[in-house]
């Protein structure tokens, strides 16, 4: 095991980097999409139930099935994992962003209006900062989930540590099968925990001082 | 931060609002019927080659679906009889102090990729259905455990005290007050586990444990998009129907007056 890791150190680091990079970029994209959708939902309250339904149905679709549907459309390689990870990552953030943004007290928004803020300024300086801790909580859930989805995406030749898990599976009975599977699985778990710690820190630092606990 | 936002930021228990639940209860079967109907029409009219026709024969698909559902149900049963008692135990007496640690661990464990778990256990225990059930059960265990603990902790302690004051024994309080009040959260956890398991059961085929994932691997290996997409569509429909069944159970088992 130690020999295996020492031997493959470069490759493990590179794949870890790919894995985190795929997840971080997809989650960033997902955050933008989710906040934009959530703003739409808070403007038009009738869409709220529809948004909840879409996120419930979306999270039910198994990742292997979604990848299966994507391959004929966009081929194999990096694109299907990016689309799949972004798709799943959007849903928890959307759910939390709707709760967070619509949870902002209307009296606060009205006083902001009274202070002469336009609707964009109100969103940027009052509504978004108030909802931020809840949105960040959704983002953390999304990131944890995305680490697992990204591992599965290796099945369609996506990048990252999932490749090690599938190599382990393909070589079962061989000398290195266990090493590959262990490094792949625990690598993802360790990266997920590290990423979550970073996000917790980011969440603390980006939460406006007045509402920190 | 207000109490309401803190609730959301610590754990999302997955309990849906009433309107969404009702719409999903009606909408999901309709959606599935439309998708399945569309697929059946394609299946009947498509010009399939030998390999496709064999893989997509009605008998084969029904058998794979049966395997998939049986795998899901057995796993869920294993999860229920282990995770709910464990959750109850972790909210009793001196075990209570471990519950924070366990929910934290359960949240972190959610990041473990299920495919890695399946492969690791298969190396250890061999390629068979038992290995698949065990790894899927470990995966589904965490949400049920977490929601059981959270649900029981949410019960208003004054109600528990009132029940004790009325002369109920600890077991009676658990059975007649705490569990009924925690039911919406526990059932949301059970539904989450069902959905996770039915999705992850698609990987069972990687260790020869059957299920609809076979259509996906065959489709990719033989480069037949018709098989691949059929597999994906049927797995998605089965998952949606399992989710729907979970919602029906949730509504039936949640006592009136708790929502």
Contacts between the chains, C-beta under 8 A, distances in Angstrom:
chain1	res1	chain2	res2	distance
A	49	B	17	7.8
A	49	B	19	5.0
A	49	B	20	5.3
A	49	B	23	6.2
A	52	B	16	6.5
A	52	B	17	6.9
A	52	B	20	4.2
A	53	B	20	5.8
A	53	B	23	5.9
A	53	B	24	5.9
A	53	B	27	6.8
A	56	B	16	6.5
A	56	B	20	6.9
A	56	B	24	6.2
A	56	B	243	7.7
A	57	B	24	7.6
A	57	B	28	7.4
A	57	B	31	7.5
A	57	B	240	6.8
A	57	B	243	8.0
A	59	B	195	7.1
A	60	B	195	5.2
A	60	B	199	7.7
A	60	B	236	7.9
A	60	B	239	5.2
A	60	B	240	5.5
A	60	B	243	4.5
A	61	B	199	7.7
A	61	B	236	5.0
A	61	B	239	6.4
A	61	B	240	7.6
A	62	B	198	7.1
A	62	B	199	3.2
A	62	B	200	7.5
A	62	B	202	5.3
A	62	B	235	5.4
A	62	B	236	6.7
A	62	B	239	5.3
A	63	B	199	6.6
A	64	B	199	7.3
A	64	B	202	4.3
A	64	B	203	6.8
A	64	B	213	6.2
A	64	B	216	5.7
A	64	B	232	7.6
A	64	B	235	6.9
A	65	B	199	7.6
A	65	B	202	6.8
A	65	B	216	7.4
A	65	B	231	7.5
A	65	B	232	4.1
A	65	B	233	7.6
A	65	B	235	4.2
A	65	B	236	4.6
A	65	B	239	7.3
A	66	B	232	7.2
A	66	B	236	7.9
A	67	B	232	7.8
A	68	B	216	4.8
A	68	B	219	6.8
A	68	B	220	7.9
A	68	B	228	5.1
A	68	B	229	6.6
A	68	B	231	5.9
A	68	B	232	3.2
A	68	B	235	7.7
A	69	B	229	6.3
A	69	B	232	4.6
A	69	B	233	7.5
A	69	B	236	8.0
A	71	B	220	7.2
A	71	B	225	7.5
A	71	B	228	6.4
A	72	B	225	4.3
A	72	B	228	6.6
A	72	B	229	6.0
A	92	B	12	7.2
A	95	B	12	7.2
A	96	B	8	6.5
A	96	B	12	7.2
A	99	B	8	5.5
A	100	B	5	7.2
A	100	B	8	7.5
A	103	B	4	6.6
A	103	B	5	6.3
A	133	B	1	6.3
A	133	B	5	6.4
A	133	B	9	5.5
A	134	B	5	5.5
A	134	B	8	5.2
A	134	B	9	5.6
A	136	B	9	7.8
A	137	B	8	6.6
A	137	B	9	4.0
A	137	B	10	7.8
A	137	B	12	7.7
A	138	B	12	7.7
A	141	B	12	6.7
A	144	B	107	7.7
A	144	B	110	5.7
A	144	B	111	4.6
A	145	B	110	7.4
A	147	B	111	5.3
A	147	B	113	7.2
A	148	B	110	7.9
A	148	B	111	6.4
A	148	B	112	7.3
A	148	B	113	4.4
A	148	B	114	6.7
A	151	B	113	3.6
A	151	B	115	6.1
A	151	B	116	6.5
A	152	B	113	6.7
A	152	B	114	8.0
A	152	B	115	5.6
A	155	B	115	7.9
A	155	B	220	7.7
A	156	B	220	7.4
A	162	B	113	7.0
A	162	B	115	7.2
A	165	B	113	6.8
A	165	B	115	5.6
A	165	B	116	4.7
A	165	B	119	5.5
A	166	B	115	7.7
A	168	B	119	5.3
A	168	B	120	8.0
A	168	B	123	7.2
A	169	B	119	4.7
A	169	B	122	7.5
A	169	B	206	6.0
A	169	B	207	8.0
A	172	B	119	7.8
A	172	B	122	6.8
A	172	B	123	6.0
A	172	B	127	7.8
A	177	B	123	5.9
A	178	B	120	7.7
A	178	B	123	5.3
A	181	B	116	6.4
A	181	B	119	4.6
A	181	B	120	5.1
A	181	B	123	6.2
A	182	B	120	6.8
A	184	B	113	7.8
A	184	B	116	5.6
A	184	B	119	7.9
A	185	B	112	6.5
A	185	B	113	6.2
A	185	B	116	2.9
A	185	B	117	6.8
A	185	B	119	7.5
A	185	B	120	5.9
A	186	B	116	8.0
A	188	B	111	6.9
A	188	B	112	7.2
A	188	B	113	5.1
A	188	B	116	6.6
A	189	B	108	7.6
A	189	B	111	5.5
A	189	B	112	5.1
A	192	B	108	7.7
A	192	B	111	3.4
A	193	B	108	6.0
A	193	B	111	6.9
A	196	B	108	7.7
A	196	B	111	7.6
A	211	B	1	5.6
A	212	B	1	7.9
A	213	B	1	5.0
A	213	B	6	7.5
